[in-house]
Amino acid sequence: MVKIPSKKKIFTITLVALMIVNIITAILIFTDIQIIESPKTEIEIKVSEITEDALILEVQMKMYNPNSFEISIEDFKVVSKTNDGGKISELNIDGGKISSDRTKTFTVNEKVKFKEKSDFKILNNKITGKIGVNFLGFIKKTIPIELTVITSVEEIINNIDIPDIDLEFKFDELTDEGLEFTAVINVYNPNNIGIIINELTLNAINDLNEKVGSFKITGGEIKPNNQSFFTSSGVLLYRFIDTEELILNLSGNASIKIAGMNKSISLSTEMTVFLPDIKEFIFQNENMKFYIPVQFKLTLKGISATVGFKFYNPSNITLVTRNITCSLYRVDGEEKSLLGVEPMESCIIDPRKEVCVKSQMLIPYIKYLRLGDWRLVPDWIVLTIESDFAIAGTRQVFPISLNAYVNPNLFQNKTFSE
């Protein structure tokens, strides 16, 4: 007769068997996790934004689990120190689980304020944490991880955006020194960091590559994402008159001082300016006035002509007359005959002043009669004044030629026709 085990014994045997199976399974699993592969980890620590007093530090950790089982990310943190060893930040990365053959990204940001006398050029970032595997609720294996990532803040400063520059140029007034002008420089700072514009230099170059004007512009501070205007004035030397256009070359530099770092930025811009008609500045809508008084007198040797050249300078600059000549003609019908030529002295005409120069000319009677085919009275006496006007101190001239027609016949009313 076979004895049937009691239910109690069957339960006990089953329980023992299950425990043995679990232990064997756990031993096999434990043996498997001894060869756990470290997750493939990519860590990027960068400065996502920088201002005058702080920076935004962004940490991005991407992990891929190459194992056949799930892993957990635990106790991860990032400690950032300046180049001189000062601790500036400690970031905790929230953990989580990564399934087999899966990738997960962890991101965290923190605002870090600059500290005085700290070297922020390089940030040393130490990342620590653990990779864990948990089986059956009581078998757990952890792998410690420690990484160091270097972040260059100086590189970000070196890649700062160059300010935008607009240059406006306006001519003002002509003086004895040259043509005065005003320059307005508009500088826009597109960065989140304030910049300082140092002294700027504006050079005016003519088409012969000669510098005809140069002056300094005092700079100043420009706030982040803002603009500033810098205005100054100068004088173009009179060498500019010989050209039709000028090249204006603006150069200088800006500087950034932040967190113990200094960055210099070269600034330059160029524009072409077409020069106005210089006569507009000389006469200023007021005409230069000329008078040619002449007086004839009969002498024993011939006809004595006293010629005057009187002119008024309406400008604010000093003018000079050069190469003045006085020519006297007689006109008989279609014939125009030269009676004589005399030079006149050069002179200086001060602004808003009137000057008169004189010259005398003696015309022998024989010459006077012979050139008119022995006619005593010609149809016309023509007086011609030719001269070069110049701005004092320059070689630039404005030639002029003036004619005065005198009717020598007092008893005839003649109308001149060329």
C-alpha positions in Angstrom: 0.0 0.0 0.0 1.5 3.3 -1.1 1.6 6.0 1.4 0.4 9.4 0.0 2.4 12.4 1.3 0.3 15.0 3.2 -0.5 18.3 1.7 1.8 20.0 4.2 4.8 18.0 3.0 3.9 18.7 -0.7 3.9 22.4 0.0 7.2 22.3 1.9 8.8 20.4 -0.9 7.5 22.8 -3.5 8.7 25.8 -1.6 12.2 24.3 -1.2 12.3 23.6 -4.9 11.3 27.1 -5.8 13.9 28.5 -3.5 16.6 26.3 -5.1 15.5 27.5 -8.5 15.6 31.1 -7.5 19.0 30.7 -5.9 20.3 29.0 -9.0 18.7 31.8 -11.2 20.1 34.5 -9.0 23.6 32.9 -9.2 23.3 32.8 -13.0 22.1 36.4 -13.1 24.7 37.6 -10.7 27.3 35.9 -12.8 25.9 37.8 -15.8 25.9 41.2 -14.2 29.6 40.7 -13.3 30.3 41.5 -16.9 28.0 44.6 -17.1 29.1 47.0 -19.8 29.4 50.7 -18.9 26.9 52.8 -20.7 28.2 54.8 -23.6 28.2 58.4 -22.3 28.4 61.7 -24.1 28.6 64.8 -21.8 28.5 68.4 -23.1 29.0 71.2 -20.7 28.7 74.6 -22.3 28.0 78.2 -21.6 24.7 78.8 -23.3 24.5 82.5 -22.4 26.8 85.1 -20.9 26.0 88.5 -19.5 27.9 91.2 -17.6 27.5 89.6 -14.2 26.7 85.9 -14.8 26.7 83.0 -17.2 24.2 80.2 -17.9 25.9 76.8 -17.5 24.1 74.0 -19.4 24.9 70.3 -18.8 23.7 67.7 -21.2 24.4 64.0 -20.5 23.4 61.4 -23.1 23.7 57.7 -22.1 23.2 54.5 -24.2 22.6 51.2 -22.4 24.3 48.4 -24.3 23.4 45.7 -21.8 20.6 43.1 -22.1 19.0 44.4 -18.9 17.8 47.7 -17.5 20.2 50.0 -15.6 19.5 53.0 -13.3 21.3 56.3 -13.1 21.9 57.4 -9.5 23.5 60.2 -7.5 24.9 62.1 -10.5 26.2 65.6 -9.9 28.4 68.1 -11.6 30.9 70.3 -9.6 32.3 73.2 -11.5 35.4 75.1 -10.5 37.2 78.1 -11.9 40.7 77.8 -13.3 42.1 78.9 -9.9 40.2 76.2 -8.0 37.3 78.2 -6.8 34.0 76.3 -6.6 31.2 78.1 -8.5 28.5 75.5 -9.0 27.2 72.1 -8.0 24.4 70.6 -10.1 22.4 67.5 -9.3 21.2 65.5 -12.2 17.9 63.7 -11.6 18.4 60.0 -12.0 16.3 57.5 -13.9 16.2 54.2 -15.6 17.5 53.2 -19.1 16.0 50.2 -20.7 18.2 47.7 -22.6 19.5 49.1 -25.9 18.0 52.5 -25.3 19.4 56.0 -25.1 18.3 58.7 -22.6 19.3 62.3 -22.3 19.6 64.3 -19.1 19.7 68.1 -19.2 20.2 70.6 -16.4 20.9 74.4 -16.4 22.1 76.8 -13.7 22.9 80.5 -13.5 26.4 81.1 -12.2 27.4 84.6 -11.1 30.9 85.9 -11.6 33.0 86.4 -8.6 35.6 89.1 -8.2 39.3 88.1 -8.7 38.3 84.6 -10.0 39.7 83.2 -13.2 36.8 82.2 -15.3 38.8 81.6 -18.5 38.5 77.8 -18.0 35.9 75.9 -16.1 36.8 72.4 -14.7 33.7 70.3 -14.4 33.8 67.0 -12.4 31.0 64.6 -13.0 30.4 61.8 -10.5 27.6 59.2 -10.1 26.7 55.5 -10.2 25.2 53.1 -12.6 23.1 50.5 -10.8 21.5 47.1 -11.7 18.8 45.6 -9.4 17.6 42.0 -9.6 15.0 40.2 -7.6 14.8 43.1 -5.2 17.9 42.2 -3.3 20.8 41.6 -5.7 22.2 45.0 -6.7 25.4 45.9 -8.5 26.6 49.5 -8.9 29.4 51.0 -11.0 30.9 54.3 -9.9 31.5 56.9 -12.7 33.8 59.9 -12.6 34.5 62.2 -15.5 36.1 65.6 -16.0 35.0 68.0 -18.7 36.8 71.3 -19.5 34.7 74.3 -20.6 36.4 77.3 -22.2 34.6 80.6 -21.3 37.5 82.5 -22.9 36.6 80.9 -26.3 33.1 82.3 -26.0 34.5 85.8 -25.3 36.8 85.5 -28.3 33.8 84.8 -30.5 31.9 87.8 -29.4 29.9 89.6 -32.2 31.5 92.6 -33.8 29.5 95.8 -33.3 27.7 97.3 -36.3 28.9 100.8 -37.4 27.1 103.5 -39.4 29.0 106.6 -40.4 27.3 109.9 -41.3 29.3 112.8 -42.8 28.2 116.4 -43.2 30.1 119.5 -44.6 29.7 122.6 -42.6 31.7 125.8 -43.4 34.7 126.8 -45.4 37.5 128.5 -43.3 41.0 129.6 -43.9 42.2 126.2 -42.7 39.9 124.1 -44.9 36.4 122.7 -45.1 34.9 122.0 -41.7 32.8 118.9 -41.4 30.9 116.9 -38.8 31.0 113.1 -38.4 28.4 111.1 -36.5 29.3 107.5 -35.7 26.4 105.2 -34.7 27.6 101.9 -33.0 25.2 99.1 -32.2 26.3 96.4 -29.7 24.5 93.1 -30.6 25.9 91.3 -27.6 24.6 90.5 -24.1 27.8 92.1 -22.7 28.5 95.8 -22.5 31.4 97.0 -24.6 33.7 100.0 -24.4 34.5 101.9 -27.5 38.0 103.3 -27.3 39.3 106.2 -29.2 38.4 106.1 -32.9 40.4 107.7 -35.8 38.8 109.0 -38.9 41.0 109.6 -42.0 39.9 111.3 -45.2 41.9 110.1 -48.2 41.7 111.7 -51.7 42.0 109.9 -55.0 45.7 110.4 -55.0 45.9 108.4 -51.7 46.8 111.5 -49.8 45.5 112.1 -46.3 43.6 115.4 -46.4 42.1 115.2 -43.0 42.4 113.2 -39.8 40.9 113.5 -36.4 40.1 111.5 -33.2 36.7 110.6 -31.9 36.3 110.0 -28.2 34.4 106.7 -27.5 32.5 105.5 -24.5 30.5 102.6 -23.1 27.7 100.9 -25.0 25.2 98.8 -23.0 24.2 95.3 -24.1 21.9 95.1 -27.1 22.0 98.9 -27.4 23.4 101.7 -29.5 25.3 104.9 -28.9 26.2 107.9 -31.1 29.6 109.6 -31.1 29.9 113.0 -32.7 33.0 114.9 -33.6 34.2 117.5 -36.1 37.3 118.2 -38.1 38.8 120.1 -41.0 39.6 118.9 -44.5 42.8 120.5 -45.7 42.6 122.3 -49.0 44.3 119.5 -50.8 40.9 117.9 -51.0 39.8 120.4 -53.7 41.8 118.6 -56.4 39.6 115.5 -56.1 35.9 114.7 -56.7 35.4 112.2 -54.0 36.9 111.2 -50.6 37.3 107.9 -49.0 36.6 108.1 -45.3 38.3 105.4 -43.3 37.2 104.9 -39.7 39.3 102.6 -37.4 39.7 101.9 -33.8 38.9 99.1 -31.3 36.4 98.1 -28.6 37.1 96.2 -25.4 35.2 93.9 -23.2 36.2 93.4 -19.5 34.3 90.6 -17.8 35.1 88.1 -15.1 38.8 88.9 -15.2 39.0 88.6 -18.9 39.9 91.3 -21.4 38.9 91.1 -25.1 39.9 93.6 -27.7 37.8 93.9 -30.9 39.1 95.7 -34.0 36.6 98.1 -35.6 36.7 99.5 -39.1 34.5 100.9 -41.7 34.8 102.8 -44.9 32.6 105.1 -47.0 32.9 107.2 -50.1 31.8 110.9 -50.0 31.3 113.0 -53.1 32.6 116.5 -52.6 30.3 119.5 -53.1 31.0 122.4 -55.4 33.6 124.5 -53.5 32.1 127.7 -54.9 28.9 127.1 -52.9 31.0 127.4 -49.8 33.0 130.4 -51.0 30.2 132.6 -52.1 27.3 131.3 -50.0 24.6 132.5 -52.4 26.3 136.0 -52.5 28.1 137.0 -55.7 31.6 138.3 -55.8 31.4 141.9 -57.1 33.9 143.3 -59.6 34.4 146.9 -60.8 36.7 148.0 -63.6 37.1 151.8 -63.5 39.2 153.2 -66.3 40.4 156.7 -67.1 42.0 157.9 -70.3 44.3 161.0 -70.6 46.1 162.5 -73.5 49.8 163.2 -73.0 52.7 164.2 -75.2 53.9 160.6 -75.6 50.5 159.0 -76.2 47.2 158.0 -74.5 47.6 157.2 -70.8 45.1 154.7 -69.5 44.7 154.2 -65.8 42.9 150.9 -65.1 41.5 149.8 -61.8 40.4 146.3 -60.7 38.1 146.5 -57.7 36.5 143.5 -56.1 34.5 142.4 -53.0 35.1 139.1 -51.2 31.7 137.9 -49.9 33.1 134.7 -48.3 34.4 133.9 -44.8 37.8 132.9 -46.1 40.8 134.8 -47.4 41.2 134.9 -51.1 44.2 135.7 -53.2 44.4 137.1 -56.8 47.3 136.0 -58.9 48.5 136.5 -62.4 46.4 139.6 -63.0 46.8 141.1 -66.5 45.1 144.1 -68.1 44.6 144.1 -71.8 43.3 147.1 -73.9 41.8 146.7 -77.4 40.2 148.9 -80.0 37.4 147.5 -82.1 36.8 148.9 -85.6 34.0 147.0 -87.3 35.0 143.4 -87.3 38.6 144.0 -86.4 39.8 143.8 -82.8 43.3 145.1 -82.2 45.4 144.8 -79.1 46.7 148.2 -78.0 48.7 147.1 -74.9 49.0 144.6 -72.0 50.1 145.4 -68.4 50.4 143.2 -65.4 48.8 144.1 -62.1 50.0 143.3 -58.6 48.7 140.3 -56.8 46.8 141.0 -53.7 45.1 139.4 -50.7 41.4 139.9 -50.1 40.2 139.5 -46.6 36.8 138.1 -45.8 34.0 140.6 -46.4 36.4 143.2 -47.6 36.9 145.2 -50.8 40.2 145.7 -52.5 41.3 147.8 -55.5 44.5 147.5 -57.6 45.6 149.8 -60.3 47.8 149.8 -63.4 48.8 152.4 -66.0 49.3 151.8 -69.6 50.7 154.2 -72.3 49.6 153.8 -75.8 51.7 155.7 -78.4 49.6 157.7 -80.8 51.2 156.1 -83.9 50.3 152.6 -82.7 46.7 153.7 -81.7 46.1 155.2 -85.2 47.9 152.6 -87.2 45.9 149.7 -85.7 42.7 151.4 -86.5 43.7 152.2 -90.1 44.2 155.8 -89.1 40.7 156.2 -87.7 40.7 158.5 -84.8 37.7 157.2 -82.9 37.1 153.4 -82.8 33.7 151.8 -82.4 34.6 150.5 -79.0 37.4 150.4 -76.5 37.5 147.0 -74.8 39.2 146.4 -71.5 39.9 142.8 -70.5 41.0 141.7 -67.0 42.2 138.2 -66.5 43.2 136.7 -63.1 43.4 133.6 -61.0 41.6 133.5 -57.7 42.8 131.2 -55.1 42.1 130.3 -51.5 44.9 131.6 -49.4 47.5 129.0 -48.7 46.5 126.7 -51.5 47.4 126.2 -55.1 43.8 125.6 -56.2 42.8 128.5 -58.5 39.6 129.8 -60.1 40.4 131.6 -63.3 38.2 134.6 -64.3 38.0 136.9 -67.3 36.2 140.2 -67.3 35.5 142.5 -70.2 34.5 146.2 -70.1 33.2 147.9 -73.2 33.6 151.7 -73.5 31.9 153.8 -76.2 34.5 156.5 -77.1 32.1 158.5 -79.3 30.2 160.8 -77.0 27.8 161.8 -79.8 26.6 158.4 -80.9 24.3 156.0 -79.0 25.6 152.6 -79.8 24.4 149.2 -78.7 27.0 146.6 -78.3 26.7 143.3 -80.3 29.3 140.6 -80.2 
